[in-house]
């Protein structure tokens, strides 16, 4: 597949605004990631998974709340990637050489954002990195560089926004383990939200009517 055709597959992203009504007004569920700041519940739809199903799954997995009620779909919008980056369109092995017969000790999941480094025939050399700190990164704590088939990459992401509600008797704060990270969940008044990481801070416009 030519490099300039990385547009045929779309990765569907979901954002889950989980709210509760209390005496102080409407509150939004947020979580403190141990390495990546304050965030809104969000995730990626699996291949062939409907966005609504993905939103329900992600909301449950990242909150642990069994009482969630989906109120409505709010809309969707393109989710652009940073310059020089692409997205894994479906699970793929990562090869040591641009050759399917080379060793493949690692695989990348759907939705992972990676940096494009170079292209050789039907393969792209990509790099995935995690930094030491989200607000002032000094070095990479984890880095994977390898070759993936070009057809496993896409430049197209579409983000879907959903509104959920849960009863007010939910605890004010609690912890949950997600992908081997401990998330510290807490409620915050929608009218006085703390600093949310970029670009998630731009998503709040979808619930502006609740403020």
N, C-alpha and C positions, 0 to 999 in steps of 0.2 A: 504494500500500500504506500503510495507517495506520502512524503512527510506533510504536504499541505492538505491532506485529506483527513486530518485528525479531528473531524467534526461529525462523523456519522453516528457516534454513540453518545448518549447523554447520561451523565451520572446525576441521579436524583437525590438531593439533600433535603432534610426535613428539620424544621425548627418547631419546638413544642413550648408554647407559652402556657405554663401551668399556674393558675391563679386560685386564690381563695378570698372569700368575702369575710371580713371581720369588723369589729366595732370601729377600728381605725380607718376602714375603707378597703379598697382592693389591694391585694399583695401578690407579688410575683415570686415564684420559686427560682432561686439562683443557687449556684454551687461554687465553692472555692476549690479550684483544681490545685493540687500540691505544687505544680510547676508552671502553671499557665494561667493564673489569674482567675477573676470572677467571670463565670460564664452562664449562658442560658442553655437549657437542655436542647440538644441537637444531635444529628447523626446522619447516616447514609442508608438509603434503601439498598437492599441486596438485589442482585440481578433478577429481573422478573417479579420483584416485589412491588405491590402498589404503594404509592407514597403514604396513603392514609394508614395502611397496615404498618408501614415502617415507623410512622409517627407514634402510633399506639405502642409499638414494641419499644422504641427508644424512650418514650415517656416513662414506661414502667421500669425498664432496665436502669435508667439513670436517676430515678427518684425512689424506687421501691414502694411506691404508693399503689395499693390495690383498689383504691376507691375513685380512681380517676374517671372523669366523664368527658368525652369529646363533645365540646359545644359546637364547633364549626371550623370549616376550612376558611382561612382568611385571604388566601391568594398565593401567588407565586411570582418569582422574578428571576432573571438570569443571575448566576452567581459567578462573576468573572474570576479568573485565576491571575495571580501576579505574573508579570512579564517573565518569560523564560521557564515557566512551570506548566506541567500538564497533570492530568488526573488519571489514576488507574481505573479503567472502565469495567473490568471484571477481574476476579482473582487470577493472578499469574505467577509463575515461577520467575525467579531472577537468575539469569545465567552468567557464568564467569566469562564467557566469550559470546560474540554474536553468532551462536551456533546452538541449536536445540540439543546437540549431543554433548555439550560441555556440562560441567557439574552445576547443580542448582540447589544449594542448601537453604535458600530463603524463598519465601513467597510474599507478594504484596497483596493486600485485600482491596476490594472495591472502594473507591473514593479517596484513596491515599494520594496526597499531592506530592509530586516529586519534581526535581529540577532536571531539565533536559541538558545533556552535556554534548552529545554528538550522535550522528546517525551513520549506520553502515547497512546498506541494502534494506532488509526488512526488520532491522533491529534498531533500538534507541538505547544509548547509554544514559542511565538516570541515576540520581542520587537522592536519598531520603536522609534528612538529618533532624535530630532533636537537639535544641540548645540547652545550656545550663540554666537559663532564667529567661522568663518571657519578656520582662521589661528592659533588661540590660544584658543581652547575651554576650558572653565573652568567648565561649568555645563550644564545640559540638561534643555532647556527651555520648551520642550514639549516631553512627553514620553507616549507611549501606549504599554501596555503589555497584551497579551491575547492569546487565543487558536484559531488556524485555522486548517482546515482539511489538512492533509498531501498532498492530491492530488492537493491542490491549490498552492503548492510550487514547485519551480524548481531551479536547480543549473545552468541551461543553459541559457546564453544570447548571442545573435548574433547582432553585430552592423553593420548597413548599412550606407554608406557615399555617400552623394549627393552634387552636385555642382549647385548652383543657381546664377543667375545674375540679377541685376536691373540697370536701367539707372543712369548715373552719377549725374543727377540733384537732387537726393535724399538728404534731409537735412544731415548736418554733425552729428547732435546729436538730439535725441528726446526721449520721455518717453512713456511707454506703461504699462498697468496693466495686469499682467498674474498671475493667481492663487492667487489673492489678494496681490501680490507683485508688486511694481513699479520697472520695469526694465529701466535702463538708457542706451539706445542704442547709439553706436558711431562707426565710421569707423576708422580703423587703417591700415597703410601700411603693407602689408604682409611681406615686407622685414624687418620691425621693429615693431614686435608685442609686446604689453605689457605682463606682467606676467599673464598667463592663469592658472586657477586652475588645479591641478592634479586630475584625469588622462587625462583631456582634453588637456593638453599641448602636450601629445603624439599623439593626432589626427592630428596635423598640418602637419605631414609627408605626409598626403594624398594630400596636395596641394603644396608640395615642388616645383613642376614644375612651379608654377605660380610666384615664388619669383624672 
